[in-house]
Amino acid sequence: MAPPDLSTRLESSMNSRARWIQSRSFHDQQDFHDSQGIAVQRMNIKVEYSRSTNSRIGICTVGRGSGWWSTGVVALVSLALSAAATAADRSLPYIPASNDTVLEHLPSTSDPRVRQFDALKKQSAAKPGDLKLAVALSRAYLDYGRDTGDARYLGRAQAVIAPWTSKASAPNDAMLVLATILQSRHQFVESRQILQAVLRQDDDNPQAWLTLASVALVQGDMNEAHRDCAHLMGGMDALITAGCIGSWSAVNGNAQSALHIVDTLLKQEPSESPVLQSWAHGLMADAAKTIGQTDRADAEFRKALQFAPGDNFLLADYADFLLDHGRAQAALELTRGYEQSDTSFLRKALAESALRLPTANADVEQMASRFRDLEQRGDSRLYGREEARFALELQHDSVRALKLAQDDWTIQRAPEDIRIYLQAALATGKPASAQVVLAYLKSTRFEDPIVSALASQVAAQIAASAKAAVATPAIARTPAIKPTASSLAAGAFR
């Protein structure tokens, strides 16, 4: 789990709750902000869209008078590319046939998060040198991008604080936001370097310790994560500290303890904010899933989504849980309406394939197109886990899946990374390639029943291969038996 943003809590003398957001899924990493992404002129709306979806870059002029602009939302839907389109064809701008063609969904001002960053944007524009306003706007963009899976807002968040982070002596508040942005992009090494630099100046910064612990967990540095969580003891809210330690415990053989501690502390404070309650129930869902408590995990996922409906990361986690337990129809229904998120769209395609729906092939091709766009931008290595799963389960290319899983292992080592590596190694018939994963599991004592079963299969196949390799020389030394005429006639030596 990614850490909460403690800035509001600290500025309010610890009276307000922090915002926790999960970060285990992948995002569409389009690094641009307002001037480089969607340009909108409200009289004649001009849309220049180049997001990593199955869309063409398009320019569309929409006239006034249709009436729908007054609702605050322009309903824009991405246009499907032909599977046979050539690379040259895809590079050409798409020109819609009419003003009624829909290209993209713009965020609605009925969403309080959108109203918040719109208000902050105006305030920041009026006071361009105000660091506090810039950091607040950057965090608002960051939260929205992570909540919805629209990483364009990560680019906007970074653009807002760039005037400060580019300085030789950048302020810690701006650098903390930058570290979280880099974490969201899976640039973990760079994120850790920034956090360590902040802590050299401010050793008691709780936000830095929390974020550093989260990054260490994702990279599989369990000792570092435990030390980072320990810095929160005694000086931070008990539930937040327990969440940090619980996240560590859940992947180190103590998921039952993590489940009990978080549950107990949450019951002691039933009036917690919705975002914190959503985080706590999500953590308990993961812990229950890890120790095979399926019914408890399902209930916790549903509670978490009650407090944070449509949360991009919760949707992905719960959809994976449903798919694992043969509930593909429920997973499909869960992701319906969230197709713009690459995270949700992948689960939708997986569910359709499991149900053998006629829409599966088209959506698999569209998902492939999204991954091709990532590769063209040089971002594909950041999504090795998801692309490996796509290659294995939907493209049935186990060799490529293993290569992607191996590359991904050099970047992150979360439970999902462990699982796809083991699956790909088994599918290719190369169990020895996953020895590094088995060694890692032994050091962490991770308990997940699905991962444990996969690891047992890999270990058994490695042992069988080793036994066969030892036996082969003995067979070779056995004197050859010359066939007799009668045995040849009987076909014994075919």
SULTAGI-V694892 format. One record per pair of residues at least 24 apart in sequence whose ideal C-beta (glycine too) atoms are under 10 Angstrom apart, sorted by the first residue. I is the first residue (numbers start at 0). J is the second residue. Records with the same first field share a line. If there is no record, write none. Layout:
BEGIN
I = J / J
END
This chain:
BEGIN
0 = 209 / 212 / 213 / 216 / 217 / 242 / 243 / 245 / 246 / 249 / 278 / 279 / 281 / 282 / 285 / 312
1 = 145 / 179 / 182 / 183 / 209 / 210 / 212 / 213 / 214 / 216 / 217 / 246 / 278 / 312
2 = 179 / 182 / 205 / 206 / 207 / 208 / 209 / 210 / 211 / 212 / 213 / 214 / 227 / 231 / 239 / 242 / 243 / 246 / 278
3 = 205 / 206 / 209 / 210 / 213 / 236 / 239 / 242 / 243 / 274 / 275 / 278
4 = 138 / 141 / 142 / 175 / 176 / 179 / 206 / 209 / 210 / 274
5 = 175 / 204 / 205 / 206 / 207 / 208 / 209 / 210 / 235 / 236 / 239
6 = 131 / 134 / 135 / 138 / 172 / 175 / 176 / 206
7 = 135 / 138
8 = 205 / 206 / 235 / 236 / 239
9 = 204 / 205 / 206
10 = 131 / 135
13 = 235 / 236
15 = 272
16 = 236 / 238 / 239 / 268 / 270 / 271 / 272 / 273 / 274 / 275 / 276 / 278
17 = 205 / 206 / 209 / 235 / 236 / 238 / 239 / 272 / 274 / 275 / 278
18 = 138 / 142 / 145 / 146 / 272 / 274 / 275 / 277 / 278
19 = 209 / 239 / 242 / 272 / 274 / 275 / 276 / 277 / 278 / 279 / 281 / 282 / 307
20 = 141 / 142 / 145 / 146 / 179 / 183 / 274 / 277 / 278 / 281 / 307 / 310 / 311 / 312 / 313
21 = 145 / 146 / 213 / 277 / 278 / 281 / 282 / 285 / 303 / 307 / 310 / 311 / 312 / 313 / 315 / 316
22 = 145 / 179 / 182 / 183 / 185 / 213 / 214 / 217 / 312 / 413
23 = 217 / 285 / 312 / 315 / 316 / 319 / 342 / 384 / 411 / 413 / 414 / 415 / 416
24 = 145 / 148 / 311 / 312 / 313 / 314 / 315 / 316 / 319 / 340 / 341 / 342 / 343 / 345 / 346 / 382 / 384 / 385 / 415
25 = 148 / 150 / 183 / 184 / 185 / 315 / 340 / 341 / 342 / 345 / 373 / 378 / 381 / 382 / 383 / 384 / 385 / 386
26 = 51 / 144 / 145 / 147 / 148 / 149 / 150 / 151 / 152 / 153 / 183 / 184 / 185 / 311 / 312 / 340 / 341 / 342 / 378 / 381 / 382
27 = 51 / 52 / 144 / 148 / 149 / 150 / 151 / 153 / 339 / 340 / 341 / 342 / 344 / 369 / 372 / 373 / 378 / 382
28 = 150 / 151 / 153 / 154 / 183 / 184 / 185 / 186 / 341 / 373 / 376 / 377 / 378 / 379 / 381 / 382
29 = 149 / 150 / 151 / 152 / 153 / 154 / 372 / 373 / 376 / 378
30 = 150 / 151 / 153 / 154 / 155 / 157 / 158 / 180 / 184 / 376 / 378
31 = 151 / 153 / 154 / 155 / 158
32 = 140 / 151 / 152 / 153 / 154 / 155 / 156 / 157 / 158 / 159 / 161
33 = 120 / 151 / 154 / 155 / 158
34 = 155 / 158
35 = 151 / 154 / 155 / 158
36 = 151 / 152 / 154 / 155
37 = 73 / 75 / 102 / 103 / 105 / 151
39 = 73 / 103 / 105
41 = 68 / 73
42 = 68
43 = 98
44 = 68 / 73 / 75 / 98 / 102 / 105
46 = 73 / 75 / 95 / 101 / 102 / 103 / 105
47 = 92 / 102
48 = 75 / 77 / 78 / 93 / 102 / 103
49 = 92 / 372 / 376
50 = 77 / 103 / 149 / 150 / 151 / 339 / 341 / 369 / 372
51 = 150 / 151 / 341 / 368 / 369 / 370 / 371 / 372 / 373 / 374 / 375 / 376 / 378 / 382
52 = 77 / 78 / 79 / 80 / 103 / 338 / 339 / 340 / 341 / 344 / 365 / 368 / 369 / 372
53 = 77 / 78 / 79 / 80 / 82 / 344 / 361 / 362 / 364 / 365 / 366 / 367 / 368 / 369 / 371 / 372
54 = 78 / 79 / 80 / 89 / 93 / 102 / 103 / 365 / 368 / 369 / 372
55 = 79 / 80 / 84 / 88 / 89 / 90 / 91 / 92 / 93 / 94 / 95 / 102
56 = 89 / 90 / 91 / 92 / 93
57 = 92 / 93 / 94 / 95 / 100 / 102 / 103
58 = 92 / 93 / 94 / 95 / 102
59 = 93 / 94 / 95 / 96 / 97 / 98 / 99 / 100 / 101 / 102 / 103
60 = 95 / 98
61 = 95 / 97 / 98 / 99 / 100 / 101 / 102
62 = 98 / 99
65 = 98 / 99
68 = 105
70 = 107 / 108 / 109
71 = 105 / 106 / 107 / 108 / 109 / 110 / 113
72 = 104 / 105 / 106 / 107 / 108 / 109 / 110
73 = 101 / 102 / 103 / 104 / 105 / 106 / 107
74 = 101 / 102 / 103 / 104 / 105 / 107
75 = 100 / 101 / 102 / 103 / 104 / 105 / 339
76 = 100 / 101 / 102 / 103 / 104 / 338 / 339
77 = 101 / 102 / 103 / 104 / 338 / 339 / 365
78 = 102 / 103
79 = 361 / 362 / 364 / 365 / 368
80 = 364 / 365 / 368 / 371
81 = 364
82 = 360 / 361 / 364 / 365 / 367 / 368
84 = 368
86 = 371 / 375
89 = 368 / 371 / 372 / 375
90 = 375
103 = 339
104 = 149 / 339
106 = 143 / 147 / 149 / 152
110 = 143 / 147
112 = 139 / 140 / 142 / 143 / 146 / 147
113 = 139 / 143
115 = 139 / 140 / 142 / 143
116 = 140 / 141 / 142 / 143 / 152 / 155 / 156 / 159
119 = 159
120 = 155 / 159
123 = 159
127 = 162
128 = 162 / 163
130 = 160 / 162 / 163 / 170 / 172 / 173
131 = 172
132 = 159
133 = 159 / 160 / 161 / 162 / 163 / 170 / 172 / 173 / 176
134 = 159 / 160 / 163 / 170 / 172 / 173 / 175 / 176
135 = 159 / 172 / 176
136 = 160 / 176
137 = 161 / 163 / 164 / 172 / 173 / 176 / 177 / 179 / 180
138 = 172 / 175 / 176 / 179 / 180
140 = 176 / 180
141 = 176 / 177 / 179 / 180 / 183
142 = 179 / 274
144 = 180 / 183 / 311
145 = 179 / 180 / 182 / 183 / 310 / 311 / 312
146 = 274 / 307 / 309 / 310 / 311 / 312 / 313
147 = 309 / 310 / 311 / 337 / 339 / 340 / 342 / 343
148 = 310 / 311 / 312 / 314 / 315 / 337 / 339 / 340 / 341 / 342 / 343 / 344
149 = 311 / 339 / 340 / 341
150 = 180 / 183 / 184 / 340 / 341 / 378
152 = 180 / 183
153 = 179 / 180 / 181 / 183 / 184
154 = 180 / 184
156 = 180 / 183
157 = 181 / 184
164 = 193
168 = 200
169 = 193 / 196 / 197
170 = 197
171 = 196 / 197 / 198 / 200 / 201 / 204 / 206 / 207
172 = 197 / 204 / 206
174 = 200 / 207
175 = 201 / 204 / 206 / 207 / 210
176 = 206
178 = 206 / 207 / 210 / 211 / 214
179 = 206 / 210 / 213 / 214
181 = 214
182 = 210 / 211 / 213 / 214 / 217
184 = 378 / 381
185 = 214 / 217 / 218 / 378 / 380 / 381 / 382 / 383 / 384 / 407 / 410 / 411
186 = 214 / 381 / 410
187 = 213 / 214 / 215 / 217 / 218 / 220 / 410 / 411
188 = 214 / 218 / 410
189 = 214
190 = 214 / 217 / 218
191 = 215 / 218 / 220 / 223
194 = 227
198 = 227 / 230
202 = 230
203 = 230 / 234
204 = 230
205 = 230 / 231 / 234 / 235 / 236 / 239 / 240 / 243
208 = 234 / 235 / 243
209 = 235 / 239 / 240 / 242 / 243
212 = 243 / 244 / 246 / 247
213 = 243 / 246
214 = 411
215 = 247
216 = 243 / 246 / 247 / 249 / 250 / 251 / 411 / 412 / 413
217 = 410 / 411 / 412 / 413 / 416
218 = 409 / 410 / 411 / 412 / 413
219 = 250 / 408 / 411 / 412 / 413 / 416 / 417 / 439 / 442 / 443
220 = 412
221 = 247 / 250 / 251 / 412 / 439 / 442 / 443 / 444
222 = 247 / 442
224 = 250 / 251
225 = 251
236 = 264 / 268 / 275
237 = 264 / 267 / 268
238 = 263 / 264 / 265 / 267 / 268 / 271 / 275 / 278 / 279
239 = 264 / 275 / 278
240 = 264
241 = 265 / 279 / 282
242 = 275 / 278 / 279 / 282
245 = 279 / 282 / 283 / 285 / 286
246 = 282 / 285 / 286
247 = 443
248 = 286 / 289
249 = 282 / 283 / 285 / 286 / 287 / 288 / 289 / 290 / 414 / 445 / 446 / 447
250 = 285 / 286 / 289 / 412 / 413 / 414 / 417 / 443 / 444 / 445 / 446 / 447
251 = 442 / 443 / 444 / 445 / 446
252 = 289 / 290 / 443 / 444 / 445 / 446
253 = 286 / 289 / 290 / 444 / 446
254 = 283 / 285 / 286 / 287 / 288 / 289 / 290 / 291 / 292 / 445 / 446 / 447
255 = 286 / 287 / 289 / 290 / 292 / 446
256 = 286
257 = 282 / 283 / 285 / 286 / 287 / 289 / 290
258 = 282 / 283 / 284 / 285 / 286 / 287 / 289 / 290 / 292 / 295 / 296 / 299
259 = 283 / 286
260 = 286
261 = 286
262 = 286 / 287 / 295 / 299
271 = 306
272 = 306
273 = 305 / 306 / 307 / 308
274 = 306 / 307 / 310
275 = 306
276 = 302 / 303 / 305 / 306 / 307
277 = 302 / 303 / 304 / 305 / 306 / 307 / 308 / 310 / 313
278 = 303 / 306 / 307 / 310 / 313
279 = 303 / 306
280 = 304 / 305 / 306 / 307 / 313
281 = 306 / 307 / 310 / 312 / 313 / 316 / 317
284 = 313 / 316 / 317 / 320
285 = 316 / 320 / 414 / 447
286 = 446
288 = 316 / 319 / 320 / 323 / 324 / 414 / 447 / 448 / 449
289 = 414 / 445 / 446 / 447 / 448 / 449 / 450 / 451
290 = 446 / 447 / 448
291 = 446 / 447 / 448 / 449 / 451
293 = 320 / 323 / 324 / 448
296 = 320 / 324
297 = 321 / 324 / 326 / 329
300 = 333
304 = 333
309 = 336 / 337 / 340 / 343
310 = 337
311 = 337 / 340 / 341 / 342 / 343
312 = 340 / 342
314 = 340 / 342 / 343 / 346
315 = 340 / 341 / 342 / 343 / 345 / 346 / 385 / 415
316 = 342 / 346 / 415
317 = 346
318 = 342 / 343 / 345 / 346 / 347 / 349 / 350
319 = 345 / 346 / 349 / 388 / 415 / 418
321 = 346 / 350
322 = 346 / 349 / 350 / 352 / 353 / 392
323 = 418 / 448 / 449
325 = 353
326 = 350 / 353
327 = 351 / 352 / 353 / 354 / 355 / 356
328 = 353 / 354 / 356
330 = 354
331 = 356 / 358
338 = 362 / 365
341 = 366 / 369 / 370 / 372 / 373 / 382 / 385
342 = 382 / 385
344 = 369
345 = 369 / 370 / 382 / 385 / 386 / 388 / 389 / 392 / 393
348 = 389 / 392 / 393
349 = 388 / 389 / 392 / 393
351 = 393
352 = 392 / 393
353 = 392
359 = 393
360 = 393
362 = 393
363 = 389 / 392 / 393 / 394
364 = 393
366 = 393 / 394
367 = 393 / 394
370 = 394 / 403
379 = 403 / 406
380 = 406 / 407 / 409 / 410
381 = 407 / 410 / 411
382 = 407 / 410
383 = 407 / 408 / 409 / 410 / 411 / 416 / 419 / 420
384 = 408 / 410 / 411 / 413 / 415 / 416 / 417 / 418 / 419 / 420
385 = 415 / 419
386 = 419
387 = 415 / 416 / 419 / 420 / 422 / 423
388 = 415 / 418 / 419 / 422 / 423
389 = 419
390 = 419 / 423
391 = 419 / 422 / 423 / 426 / 427
392 = 419 / 422 / 426
395 = 426
396 = 423 / 426 / 427
397 = 422 / 423 / 424 / 425 / 426 / 427 / 428 / 429
398 = 423 / 426 / 427 / 429
399 = 423 / 427
400 = 424 / 426 / 427
401 = 425 / 426 / 427 / 429 / 432 / 433
402 = 427 / 432
404 = 432 / 433 / 436
405 = 432 / 433 / 435 / 436
408 = 433 / 435 / 436 / 439
412 = 436 / 439 / 443
414 = 443 / 445 / 446 / 447 / 449 / 450
415 = 450
417 = 443 / 445 / 447 / 450 / 453 / 454
418 = 447 / 449 / 450 / 453 / 454
419 = 453
420 = 453 / 457
421 = 449 / 450 / 452 / 453 / 454 / 455 / 456 / 457
422 = 449 / 450 / 453 / 456 / 457
424 = 453 / 456 / 457 / 460 / 461
425 = 453 / 456 / 457 / 460
428 = 460 / 464
429 = 457 / 460 / 464
430 = 456 / 457 / 458 / 459 / 460 / 461 / 462 / 463 / 464
431 = 457 / 460 / 461 / 464 / 465
432 = 457 / 461
433 = 457 / 458 / 460 / 461
434 = 458 / 461
437 = 461
END
